């Protein structure tokens, strides 16, 4: 988590340096504040793991609330578990049909230290899921299978990790992948919903990160909580070192939300 904190502080300092842009300075102050929050906060309840077909997925499940398990670019088709016959030692698995996620819950007084079951996806992959029971808050787990990205690349007749002509083109390709919520070849995606920071009338929240050996992409959710419209520009949401910036809806009316996609070289903010 210190990586996120340092990155947030670095971006914030860049924004603060733009003394003639009030919005940039506000965003900078918020991101610097976010870095302190990250350093002081406990581990987040969102988990992202890479898993192959037939492998075991280790995770943590909530002892008091729901645990959501979601597949990246896939959906759960069925689950298989053994019923103990003892309500105190049994757990519930619900397969949500719209998004294909599954939700776990354990009864009060659940005595087992962990739960386990098998899950089959619509793409035909099987995972053994083993979750230890810990914590009272709701939990999210995102499972990403590298074979899916490889299969998509093979279908398109391109290698798994495309080699762009230059970093700028690679940055644009990464923005496109983030926009479509897909896993780009050569990148590890972490779908984390970090605690938001309030910068004036803007609510800014990082919701995902794509990290590769050369480039890193970040997805920001920006909400206008004020009474007046606000117009965002590339200069106000990204540092000068950014290779590519895209704002889904630059003009934010009161109560509206937009998404910003930022790409920079790995190791630089």
C-alpha positions as CSV (number, residue, x, y, z in Angstrom):
1,X,0.0,0.0,0.0
2,X,3.0,2.3,0.5
3,X,3.4,2.3,-3.3
4,X,0.0,3.9,-3.7
5,X,0.7,6.4,-1.0
6,X,4.0,7.5,-2.5
7,X,2.4,7.7,-6.0
8,X,-0.5,9.7,-4.7
9,X,1.9,12.1,-2.9
10,X,4.1,12.5,-6.1
11,X,1.1,13.3,-8.3
12,X,-0.2,15.7,-5.7
13,X,3.0,17.6,-5.5
14,X,2.9,18.1,-9.3
15,X,-0.6,19.5,-9.1
16,X,0.3,21.8,-6.2
17,X,3.2,23.2,-8.3
18,X,0.7,24.7,-10.8
19,X,0.2,27.9,-8.8
20,X,-1.9,29.5,-11.5
21,X,-4.6,26.8,-11.6
22,X,-6.8,26.7,-8.6
23,X,-8.4,23.3,-9.6
24,X,-5.0,21.7,-10.0
25,X,-3.9,23.0,-6.6
26,X,-7.0,21.6,-5.0
27,X,-6.5,18.2,-6.7
28,X,-2.9,18.2,-5.6
29,X,-3.8,18.9,-2.0
30,X,-6.4,16.1,-2.1
31,X,-3.9,13.6,-3.5
32,X,-1.3,14.5,-0.9
33,X,-4.0,14.0,1.8
34,X,-4.8,10.7,0.2
35,X,-1.2,9.5,0.5
36,X,-1.4,10.1,4.3
37,X,-4.7,8.2,4.4
38,X,-3.1,5.3,2.6
39,X,-0.2,5.1,5.0
40,X,-2.4,5.2,8.0
41,X,-5.2,2.9,6.7
42,X,-5.4,-0.8,7.4
43,X,-5.4,-3.3,4.6
44,X,-8.3,-2.8,2.1
45,X,-11.0,-5.4,1.9
46,X,-10.6,-5.8,-1.9
47,X,-8.3,-8.6,-3.1
48,X,-7.1,-9.3,-6.6
49,X,-5.4,-12.7,-7.5
50,X,-4.1,-14.3,-10.7
51,X,-5.3,-17.9,-11.1
52,X,-5.0,-20.6,-13.7
53,X,-7.5,-23.3,-14.6
54,X,-7.6,-25.9,-11.8
55,X,-5.6,-23.9,-9.4
56,X,-6.4,-23.0,-5.8
57,X,-7.4,-19.5,-5.0
58,X,-6.6,-18.4,-1.4
59,X,-8.6,-15.5,0.0
60,X,-10.2,-14.0,3.1
61,X,-13.9,-14.1,3.6
62,X,-16.0,-11.8,6.0
63,X,-17.2,-13.3,9.2
64,X,-20.1,-11.0,9.6
65,X,-20.9,-9.6,6.1
66,X,-21.1,-10.6,2.5
67,X,-18.0,-11.7,0.4
68,X,-18.3,-11.1,-3.3
69,X,-16.1,-13.0,-5.7
70,X,-15.9,-11.8,-9.3
71,X,-14.1,-13.1,-12.4
72,X,-12.3,-10.6,-14.7
73,X,-13.7,-11.1,-18.3
74,X,-15.6,-14.2,-17.2
75,X,-18.6,-15.3,-15.1
76,X,-19.3,-18.0,-12.7
77,X,-21.6,-20.7,-14.1
78,X,-21.9,-23.1,-11.1
79,X,-20.5,-23.9,-7.7
80,X,-20.1,-27.2,-5.9
81,X,-19.9,-27.6,-2.1
82,X,-20.5,-30.1,0.5
83,X,-23.2,-29.6,3.1
84,X,-22.2,-30.5,6.6
85,X,-25.7,-31.0,7.9
86,X,-24.9,-28.7,10.8
87,X,-26.3,-25.2,10.3
88,X,-23.6,-23.7,12.5
89,X,-20.8,-25.2,10.3
90,X,-22.4,-24.6,6.9
91,X,-22.0,-21.5,4.7
92,X,-24.1,-20.0,1.9
93,X,-23.0,-19.5,-1.8
94,X,-25.3,-17.5,-4.1
95,X,-24.6,-17.3,-7.8
96,X,-25.9,-13.8,-9.0
97,X,-27.1,-14.3,-12.6
98,X,-26.8,-10.8,-14.0
99,X,-23.0,-10.3,-13.6
100,X,-22.1,-13.9,-12.9
101,X,-20.6,-13.1,-9.5
102,X,-21.0,-15.3,-6.4
103,X,-21.7,-14.1,-2.8
104,X,-20.6,-16.0,0.3
105,X,-21.9,-15.7,3.8
106,X,-21.4,-17.6,7.0
107,X,-23.9,-18.0,9.9
108,X,-23.4,-16.5,13.4
109,X,-21.2,-18.8,15.4
110,X,-19.5,-20.3,12.4
111,X,-16.7,-22.3,14.0
112,X,-14.6,-23.4,11.1
113,X,-11.4,-21.3,10.4
114,X,-11.9,-21.5,6.6
115,X,-14.4,-22.6,3.9
116,X,-13.8,-24.2,0.5
117,X,-15.7,-25.1,-2.6
118,X,-15.2,-25.6,-6.4
119,X,-16.5,-23.1,-8.9
120,X,-16.8,-23.4,-12.7
121,X,-16.8,-20.4,-15.0
122,X,-18.8,-19.9,-18.3
123,X,-15.5,-20.1,-20.2
124,X,-15.0,-23.6,-18.7
125,X,-12.3,-22.9,-16.1
126,X,-12.5,-24.6,-12.7
127,X,-11.1,-23.0,-9.5
128,X,-10.8,-24.4,-6.0
129,X,-11.5,-21.5,-3.7
130,X,-10.3,-21.6,-0.1
131,X,-11.2,-18.6,2.1
132,X,-10.1,-18.1,5.7
133,X,-12.7,-16.4,7.9
134,X,-11.6,-13.0,9.2
135,X,-13.0,-9.5,9.8
136,X,-16.5,-8.0,10.0
137,X,-16.5,-5.8,6.9
138,X,-17.8,-6.8,3.4
139,X,-15.1,-8.3,1.2
140,X,-14.5,-8.3,-2.6
141,X,-12.3,-10.8,-4.5
142,X,-11.4,-10.4,-8.2
143,X,-9.9,-13.4,-10.0
144,X,-8.0,-12.8,-13.2
145,X,-7.0,-15.7,-15.4
146,X,-4.0,-15.0,-17.7
147,X,-5.2,-17.6,-20.2
148,X,-8.2,-15.5,-21.1
149,X,-6.0,-12.6,-22.2
150,X,-3.8,-15.0,-24.2
151,X,-6.9,-16.6,-25.8
152,X,-8.2,-13.2,-26.9
153,X,-4.8,-12.3,-28.3
154,X,-4.7,-15.6,-30.2
155,X,-8.2,-15.0,-31.6
156,X,-7.1,-11.6,-32.9
157,X,-3.9,-13.0,-34.4
158,X,-1.6,-10.9,-32.2
159,X,1.0,-11.8,-29.6
160,X,0.0,-11.8,-25.9
161,X,2.1,-8.7,-25.3
162,X,1.9,-6.4,-28.2
163,X,5.0,-4.3,-29.0
164,X,4.0,-0.8,-29.8
165,X,6.1,1.4,-32.1
166,X,6.7,3.9,-29.2
167,X,5.7,4.5,-25.6
168,X,3.0,7.0,-26.7
169,X,1.2,4.4,-28.8
170,X,1.5,1.9,-26.0
171,X,0.0,4.4,-23.7
172,X,-3.0,5.0,-26.0
173,X,-3.5,1.2,-26.2
174,X,-3.5,1.0,-22.5
175,X,-6.1,3.7,-22.2
176,X,-8.3,1.8,-24.6
177,X,-7.9,-1.3,-22.5
178,X,-8.8,0.5,-19.3
179,X,-11.8,2.2,-21.0
180,X,-13.2,-1.2,-22.0
181,X,-12.4,-2.7,-18.5
182,X,-10.4,-5.5,-20.2
183,X,-7.0,-7.1,-19.2
184,X,-4.3,-5.8,-21.5
185,X,-1.5,-8.3,-22.3
186,X,1.5,-7.8,-20.1
187,X,-0.4,-5.9,-17.4
188,X,-1.7,-6.9,-14.0
189,X,-5.0,-5.3,-13.2
190,X,-6.0,-4.5,-9.6
191,X,-9.6,-3.4,-9.1
192,X,-9.3,-1.5,-5.9
193,X,-11.8,1.0,-4.6
194,X,-9.7,3.2,-2.4
195,X,-11.1,5.6,0.1
196,X,-12.1,8.9,-1.6
197,X,-10.7,12.3,-1.0
198,X,-12.8,15.5,-1.1
199,X,-11.1,18.3,-3.0
200,X,-13.4,21.3,-2.8
201,X,-16.6,20.2,-4.5
202,X,-14.9,17.2,-6.2
203,X,-14.9,13.7,-4.8
204,X,-11.8,11.9,-6.3
205,X,-11.3,8.2,-6.0
206,X,-8.9,5.7,-7.6
207,X,-10.8,2.6,-8.6
208,X,-8.3,0.5,-10.6
209,X,-4.7,0.2,-11.5
210,X,-3.0,-1.5,-14.5
211,X,0.7,-2.1,-13.8
212,X,3.1,-3.3,-16.4
213,X,6.9,-3.4,-16.7
214,X,7.1,-0.1,-18.7
215,X,3.7,1.6,-18.1
216,X,1.2,2.1,-15.3
217,X,-2.4,3.1,-15.9
218,X,-4.8,4.4,-13.3
219,X,-8.6,4.9,-13.4
220,X,-10.0,7.7,-11.3
221,X,-13.6,8.3,-10.5
222,X,-14.4,12.1,-10.2
223,X,-17.8,13.3,-8.9
224,X,-19.0,16.9,-8.7
225,X,-20.6,17.4,-5.3
226,X,-21.1,21.1,-5.6
227,X,-23.9,23.3,-6.9
228,X,-22.1,24.6,-10.0
229,X,-20.8,22.9,-13.2
230,X,-17.1,22.2,-13.4
231,X,-15.0,21.7,-16.5
232,X,-12.0,19.3,-16.3
233,X,-9.1,19.4,-18.7
234,X,-6.1,17.1,-19.2
235,X,-3.9,19.6,-17.4
236,X,-6.0,19.6,-14.3
237,X,-6.3,15.8,-13.8
238,X,-2.8,14.6,-14.8
239,X,0.8,15.5,-14.2
240,X,3.0,16.8,-17.0
241,X,4.8,13.4,-17.1
242,X,1.7,11.6,-18.2
243,X,2.0,9.9,-21.6
244,X,-1.8,9.7,-22.2
245,X,-4.9,11.2,-20.5
246,X,-8.5,10.6,-21.3
247,X,-11.6,12.1,-19.6
248,X,-14.9,10.4,-20.3
249,X,-17.0,13.5,-19.6
250,X,-15.0,16.7,-19.0
251,X,-18.0,18.9,-18.2
252,X,-19.4,17.8,-14.8
253,X,-22.8,19.1,-13.8
254,X,-23.8,19.1,-10.2
255,X,-24.1,15.5,-8.9
256,X,-22.6,14.0,-12.1
257,X,-19.7,11.6,-12.2
258,X,-16.9,11.1,-14.8
259,X,-14.0,8.7,-15.2
260,X,-10.4,9.8,-16.0
261,X,-7.7,7.4,-17.4
262,X,-4.1,8.3,-16.8
263,X,-1.0,6.5,-18.1
264,X,2.6,7.2,-17.0
265,X,5.9,5.3,-17.1
266,X,6.2,2.8,-14.3
267,X,8.1,4.3,-11.5
268,X,7.0,7.8,-12.4
269,X,3.8,9.6,-11.3
